[in-house]
Amino acid sequence: MTELERFLAESAVAERVDLPTLLVLDRMRLSAGDIDGIRAAGAYEASPGSTCELEAGGQVLASGKIVKRRGKYFFKVMEKGGPK
C-alpha cells in the first residue's frame, strides 16, 4: 500500500470523490466508417508520439503519453491542465 493509499484509507479528513474519467488517446473527428473500421480491426493504435489527455468531470486535467514499464502501461503526465 502506498503512502497516498494509506492516507486515503486511514485519515479522518480524507474523502474520495468519484468522477467519470476518460483517457483520450487521439482527439479527432471520426466518420461512422472510421469507427466501423476500428471495430472490425478489434483495436485502435494511436499514432507514435501522439499526446493523450486525462479528462475528469468534463475537464482536461493533464496531457501526456502512454509509456510501458516492466510490462505494464502507464499514463505519464507531461503537462498539467489542458492543451494550449
DSSP file (Angstrom, degrees, kcal/mol; ACC not computed):
  #  RESIDUE AA STRUCTURE BP1 BP2  ACC     N-H-->O    O-->H-N    N-H-->O    O-->H-N    TCO  KAPPA ALPHA  PHI   PSI    X-CA   Y-CA   Z-CA
    1    1 A M              0   0    0      0, 0.0     2,-0.0     0, 0.0     0, 0.0   0.000 360.0 360.0 360.0 131.1    0.0    0.0    0.0
    2    2 A T     >  -     0   0    0      1,-0.1     4,-2.5     4,-0.0     5,-0.2  -0.296 360.0-106.7 -77.5 167.2    1.4    3.4   -1.0
    3    3 A E  H  > S+     0   0    0      1,-0.2     4,-2.6     2,-0.2     5,-0.2   0.894 122.0  51.1 -60.5 -39.9    1.5    6.4    1.4
    4    4 A L  H  > S+     0   0    0      2,-0.2     4,-2.7     1,-0.2     5,-0.2   0.933 110.6  47.7 -64.1 -45.6   -1.3    8.0   -0.5
    5    5 A E  H  > S+     0   0    0      1,-0.2     4,-2.0     2,-0.2    -2,-0.2   0.902 112.6  49.6 -61.9 -40.8   -3.5    4.9   -0.4
    6    6 A R  H  X S+     0   0    0     -4,-2.5     4,-2.4     2,-0.2     5,-0.3   0.922 111.3  49.3 -63.1 -44.9   -2.8    4.6    3.4
    7    7 A F  H  X S+     0   0    0     -4,-2.6     4,-2.7     1,-0.2     7,-0.2   0.934 112.3  47.4 -59.3 -48.3   -3.7    8.2    3.9
    8    8 A L  H  < S+     0   0    0     -4,-2.7    -1,-0.2     1,-0.2    -2,-0.2   0.844 116.7  44.3 -64.4 -33.0   -7.0    7.9    2.0
    9    9 A A  H  < S+     0   0    0     -4,-2.0    -1,-0.2    -5,-0.2    -2,-0.2   0.831 126.1  27.2 -79.8 -32.7   -7.9    4.7    3.8
   10   10 A E  H  < S+     0   0    0     -4,-2.4     2,-0.2    -5,-0.2    -2,-0.2   0.691  92.0 100.5-107.7 -22.1   -7.0    5.8    7.4
   11   11 A S     <  -     0   0    0     -4,-2.7     3,-0.3    -5,-0.3    -4,-0.0  -0.463  56.5-151.3 -76.1 135.2   -7.3    9.6    7.5
   12   12 A A  S    S+     0   0    0      1,-0.2    -1,-0.1    -2,-0.2    -4,-0.0   0.732  99.0  48.0 -72.3 -22.7  -10.5   11.1    9.1
   13   13 A V  S    S+     0   0    0      2,-0.0     2,-0.3     0, 0.0    -1,-0.2   0.558  90.0  98.5 -96.1  -8.5  -10.2   14.2    6.9
   14   14 A A        +     0   0    0     -3,-0.3     2,-0.3    -7,-0.2     0, 0.0  -0.629  48.3 176.6 -83.0 135.1   -9.6   12.3    3.6
   15   15 A E        -     0   0    0     -2,-0.3     2,-0.4     2,-0.0    -6,-0.0  -0.958  22.4-132.6-131.9 153.7  -12.6   11.9    1.3
   16   16 A R        -     0   0    0     -2,-0.3     2,-0.5    -8,-0.1    -2,-0.0  -0.889  12.1-163.3-107.9 138.3  -12.9   10.4   -2.1
   17   17 A V        -     0   0    0     -2,-0.4     2,-0.6     2,-0.0    -2,-0.0  -0.982  12.0-148.3-119.0 119.7  -14.7   12.0   -4.9
   18   18 A D        +     0   0    0     -2,-0.5    -2,-0.0     3,-0.0     0, 0.0  -0.786  21.6 174.3 -91.2 122.9  -15.6    9.7   -7.8
   19   19 A L        -     0   0    0     -2,-0.6     2,-0.3     0, 0.0    -2,-0.0  -0.957  40.1-105.2-122.6 143.8  -15.7   11.5  -11.2
   20   20 A P        -     0   0    0      0, 0.0    37,-2.2     0, 0.0    38,-0.4  -0.545  46.6-164.2 -65.0 129.8  -16.1    9.8  -14.5
   21   21 A T  E     -A   56   0A   0     -2,-0.3     2,-0.3    35,-0.2    35,-0.2  -0.887  12.7-169.0-121.0 150.6  -12.7    9.9  -16.1
   22   22 A L  E     -A   55   0A   0     33,-3.0    33,-2.9    -2,-0.3     2,-0.6  -0.973  17.3-147.5-132.6 147.0  -11.5    9.3  -19.7
   23   23 A L  E     -A   54   0A   0     -2,-0.3     2,-0.7    31,-0.2    31,-0.2  -0.952  20.9-155.8-112.3 108.0   -8.1    8.8  -21.3
   24   24 A V  E     -A   53   0A   0     29,-2.7    29,-2.4    -2,-0.6     3,-0.2  -0.754  12.3-176.3 -89.1 113.8   -8.4   10.4  -24.7
   25   25 A L  S    S+     0   0    0     -2,-0.7     2,-0.4     1,-0.3    -1,-0.2   0.957  74.0   1.2 -77.8 -52.5   -5.8    8.8  -27.0
   26   26 A D  S    S-     0   0    0      2,-0.1     2,-0.8    26,-0.1    -1,-0.3  -0.943  70.8-143.3-138.5 113.0   -6.2   10.9  -30.1
   27   27 A R        +     0   0    0     -2,-0.4     2,-0.3    24,-0.3    24,-0.1  -0.685  50.0 126.4 -81.1 113.0   -8.7   13.7  -30.1
   28   28 A M        -     0   0    0     -2,-0.8     2,-0.5     2,-0.0    -2,-0.1  -0.975  61.7-101.4-157.6 165.2  -10.2   13.7  -33.6
   29   29 A R        -     0   0    0     -2,-0.3     2,-0.4     0, 0.0    -2,-0.0  -0.833  38.6-166.5 -94.5 132.4  -13.4   13.6  -35.5
   30   30 A L        -     0   0    0     -2,-0.5     2,-0.1     4,-0.0    -2,-0.0  -0.937  13.7-134.0-121.0 142.9  -14.3   10.1  -37.0
   31   31 A S     >  -     0   0    0     -2,-0.4     4,-2.1     1,-0.1     5,-0.2  -0.399  35.0-103.6 -81.7 168.4  -16.8    9.2  -39.5
   32   32 A A  H  > S+     0   0    0      1,-0.2     4,-2.4     2,-0.2     5,-0.2   0.875 124.9  54.4 -60.0 -36.7  -19.1    6.2  -39.0
   33   33 A G  H  > S+     0   0    0      2,-0.2     4,-2.1     1,-0.2    -1,-0.2   0.890 105.8  51.5 -64.4 -40.2  -16.9    4.3  -41.5
   34   34 A D  H  > S+     0   0    0      2,-0.2     4,-1.9     1,-0.2    -2,-0.2   0.923 111.1  47.6 -61.3 -44.3  -13.8    5.1  -39.5
   35   35 A I  H  X S+     0   0    0     -4,-2.1     4,-2.5     1,-0.2    -2,-0.2   0.897 110.4  51.9 -65.4 -40.5  -15.5    3.8  -36.3
   36   36 A D  H  X S+     0   0    0     -4,-2.4     4,-2.7     1,-0.2    -1,-0.2   0.877 107.7  53.7 -62.5 -36.6  -16.6    0.6  -38.1
   37   37 A G  H  X S+     0   0    0     -4,-2.1     4,-2.1     2,-0.2    -2,-0.2   0.900 109.5  46.8 -63.8 -41.4  -13.0    0.1  -39.3
   38   38 A I  H  X>S+     0   0    0     -4,-1.9     4,-1.7     2,-0.2     5,-0.7   0.920 112.7  50.1 -65.3 -43.7  -11.7    0.3  -35.7
   39   39 A R  H  <5S+     0   0    0     -4,-2.5    -2,-0.2     1,-0.2    -1,-0.2   0.919 111.4  48.4 -61.0 -44.3  -14.5   -2.1  -34.5
   40   40 A A  H  <5S+     0   0    0     -4,-2.7    -1,-0.2     1,-0.2    -2,-0.2   0.873 111.4  49.7 -65.3 -37.8  -13.6   -4.6  -37.3
   41   41 A A  H  <5S-     0   0    0     -4,-2.1    -1,-0.2    -5,-0.2    -2,-0.2   0.786 100.7-139.3 -71.4 -26.3   -9.9   -4.4  -36.5
   42   42 A G  T  <5S+     0   0    0     -4,-1.7     2,-0.3    -5,-0.1    -3,-0.2   0.487  73.6  54.3  81.5   2.2  -10.7   -5.0  -32.8
   43   43 A A      < -     0   0    0     -5,-0.7     2,-0.4     2,-0.0    -2,-0.1  -0.986  67.6-138.9-159.9 158.9   -8.1   -2.5  -31.7
   44   44 A Y        -     0   0    0     -2,-0.3     2,-0.6    -3,-0.1    -6,-0.0  -0.995  13.9-156.5-125.1 128.3   -7.0    1.1  -32.2
   45   45 A E        -     0   0    0     -2,-0.4    -2,-0.0     3,-0.0     2,-0.0  -0.912  14.8-139.9-108.3 116.6   -3.4    2.0  -32.5
   46   46 A A        -     0   0    0     -2,-0.6     3,-0.1     1,-0.1   -20,-0.1  -0.342  33.7 -91.5 -69.0 153.1   -2.6    5.6  -31.6
   47   47 A S    >   -     0   0    0      1,-0.1     3,-2.2     4,-0.1    -1,-0.1  -0.406  52.2 -95.6 -63.0 138.0    0.0    7.5  -33.7
   48   48 A P  T 3  S+     0   0    0      0, 0.0    -1,-0.1     0, 0.0     3,-0.1  -0.325 110.0  11.3 -57.0 133.2    3.5    7.1  -32.3
   49   49 A G  T 3  S+     0   0    0      1,-0.2    -2,-0.1    17,-0.1     2,-0.1   0.513  92.0 152.0  78.5   4.7    4.4   10.1  -30.1
   50   50 A S    <   -     0   0    0     -3,-2.2     2,-0.4     1,-0.1    16,-0.3  -0.373  46.5-116.8 -71.1 149.3    0.8   11.3  -30.0
   51   51 A T        -     0   0    0     14,-0.1   -24,-0.3    -3,-0.1     2,-0.3  -0.685  26.9-157.8 -87.4 135.9   -0.3   13.2  -27.0
   52   52 A C  E     - B   0  64A   0     12,-3.4    12,-2.5    -2,-0.4     2,-0.4  -0.718   5.3-142.5-106.7 160.8   -3.0   11.8  -24.8
   53   53 A E  E     -AB  24  63A   0    -29,-2.4   -29,-2.7    -2,-0.3     2,-0.6  -0.978   4.3-144.7-126.5 140.3   -5.3   13.7  -22.4
   54   54 A L  E     -AB  23  62A   0      8,-3.0     7,-2.9    -2,-0.4     8,-1.3  -0.923  26.1-173.4-101.0 120.3   -6.6   12.7  -19.0
   55   55 A E  E     +AB  22  60A   0    -33,-2.9   -33,-3.0    -2,-0.6     2,-0.4  -0.948  10.6 175.4-121.3 133.1  -10.1   14.1  -18.6
   56   56 A A  E >  S-AB  21  59A   0      3,-2.5     3,-1.8    -2,-0.4   -35,-0.2  -0.997  71.8  -3.4-137.4 132.5  -12.3   14.0  -15.5
   57   57 A G  T 3  S-     0   0    0    -37,-2.2   -36,-0.1    -2,-0.4     3,-0.1   0.800 129.6 -57.4  59.5  29.9  -15.7   15.6  -15.0
   58   58 A G  T 3  S+     0   0    0    -38,-0.4     2,-0.4     1,-0.2    -1,-0.3   0.472 116.6 108.5  82.3   1.6  -15.5   17.1  -18.5
   59   59 A Q  E <  S-B   56   0A   0     -3,-1.8    -3,-2.5    23,-0.0     2,-0.6  -0.922  71.8-123.5-115.2 137.7  -12.3   18.9  -17.8
   60   60 A V  E     +B   55   0A   0     -2,-0.4    22,-0.3    -5,-0.2    -5,-0.3  -0.688  29.5 178.1 -77.7 118.7   -8.8   18.1  -19.1
   61   61 A L  E     -     0   0A   0     -7,-2.9    20,-4.0    -2,-0.6     2,-0.3   0.797  60.7  -8.8 -90.9 -33.7   -6.6   17.6  -16.1
   62   62 A A  E     -BC  54  80A   0     -8,-1.3    -8,-3.0    18,-0.3     2,-0.3  -0.992  52.9-141.6-160.3 156.5   -3.3   16.7  -17.8
   63   63 A S  E     +BC  53  79A   0     16,-2.8    15,-2.8    -2,-0.3    16,-2.2  -0.929  42.4 116.8-120.9 153.2   -1.8   15.8  -21.1
   64   64 A G  E     -BC  52  77A   0    -12,-2.5   -12,-3.4    -2,-0.3     2,-0.3  -0.861  50.7 -84.0-177.2-150.4    0.9   13.2  -21.6
   65   65 A K  E     - C   0  76A   0     11,-1.8    11,-3.2    -2,-0.3     2,-0.5  -0.958  32.5-103.8-145.1 161.6    1.7    9.9  -23.2
   66   66 A I  E     - C   0  75A   0     -2,-0.3     2,-0.3   -16,-0.3     9,-0.2  -0.762  40.7-175.7 -87.6 129.1    1.3    6.2  -22.7
   67   67 A V  E     - C   0  74A   0      7,-2.7     7,-2.9    -2,-0.5     2,-0.5  -0.913  19.1-137.1-124.6 153.4    4.5    4.5  -21.6
   68   68 A K  E     + C   0  73A   0     -2,-0.3     2,-0.4     5,-0.2     5,-0.2  -0.947  25.4 171.4-113.4 126.0    5.3    0.8  -20.9
   69   69 A R  E >   - C   0  72A   0      3,-2.9     3,-2.1    -2,-0.5    -2,-0.0  -0.993  68.8 -13.5-136.2 127.7    7.4   -0.1  -17.9
   70   70 A R  T 3  S-     0   0    0     -2,-0.4     3,-0.1     1,-0.3    -1,-0.1   0.852 128.6 -52.5  51.2  40.2    8.0   -3.6  -16.7
   71   71 A G  T 3  S+     0   0    0      1,-0.2     2,-0.3     0, 0.0    -1,-0.3   0.479 118.9 103.5  80.0   2.4    5.3   -5.0  -18.9
   72   72 A K  E <   -C   69   0A   0     -3,-2.1    -3,-2.9     2,-0.0     2,-0.4  -0.873  65.7-128.2-118.0 152.1    2.6   -2.6  -17.6
   73   73 A Y  E     +C   68   0A   0     -2,-0.3     2,-0.3    -5,-0.2    -5,-0.2  -0.807  28.4 178.7-101.6 139.6    1.2    0.6  -19.3
   74   74 A F  E     -C   67   0A   0     -7,-2.9    -7,-2.7    -2,-0.4     2,-0.7  -0.931  32.1-119.1-135.4 156.6    1.1    3.9  -17.5
   75   75 A F  E     -C   66   0A   0     -2,-0.3     2,-0.6    -9,-0.2    -9,-0.2  -0.893  28.9-155.7 -95.6 115.9    0.0    7.5  -18.3
   76   76 A K  E     -C   65   0A   0    -11,-3.2   -11,-1.8    -2,-0.7     2,-0.4  -0.843  13.3-134.0 -96.6 116.9    3.0    9.8  -18.0
   77   77 A V  E     +C   64   0A   0     -2,-0.6   -13,-0.3   -13,-0.2     3,-0.1  -0.553  32.1 167.5 -72.6 124.2    2.0   13.4  -17.3
   78   78 A M  E    S+     0   0A   0    -15,-2.8     2,-0.3    -2,-0.4   -14,-0.2   0.675  70.6  13.0-105.0 -28.8    3.9   15.8  -19.5
   79   79 A E  E    S-C   63   0A   0    -16,-2.2   -16,-2.8     2,-0.1    -1,-0.4  -0.969  71.6-130.4-152.1 131.2    1.8   18.9  -18.8
   80   80 A K  E    S+C   62   0A   0     -2,-0.3   -18,-0.3   -18,-0.2   -19,-0.1  -0.570  76.5  19.2 -79.9 146.8   -0.8   19.7  -16.1
   81   81 A G  S    S-     0   0    0    -20,-4.0   -20,-0.2    -2,-0.2   -18,-0.1  -0.197 105.0 -43.1  83.2 178.3   -4.0   21.2  -17.4
   82   82 A G  S    S-     0   0    0    -22,-0.3   -19,-0.1     1,-0.2   -27,-0.0  -0.182  72.7 -76.0 -77.8 170.8   -5.4   21.1  -20.9
   83   83 A P              0   0    0      0, 0.0    -1,-0.2     0, 0.0   -23,-0.1  -0.314 360.0 360.0 -64.8 150.3   -3.5   21.6  -24.2
   84   84 A K              0   0    0     -3,-0.1    -2,-0.0    -2,-0.0    -3,-0.0   0.408 360.0 360.0-101.0 360.0   -2.7   25.2  -25.1
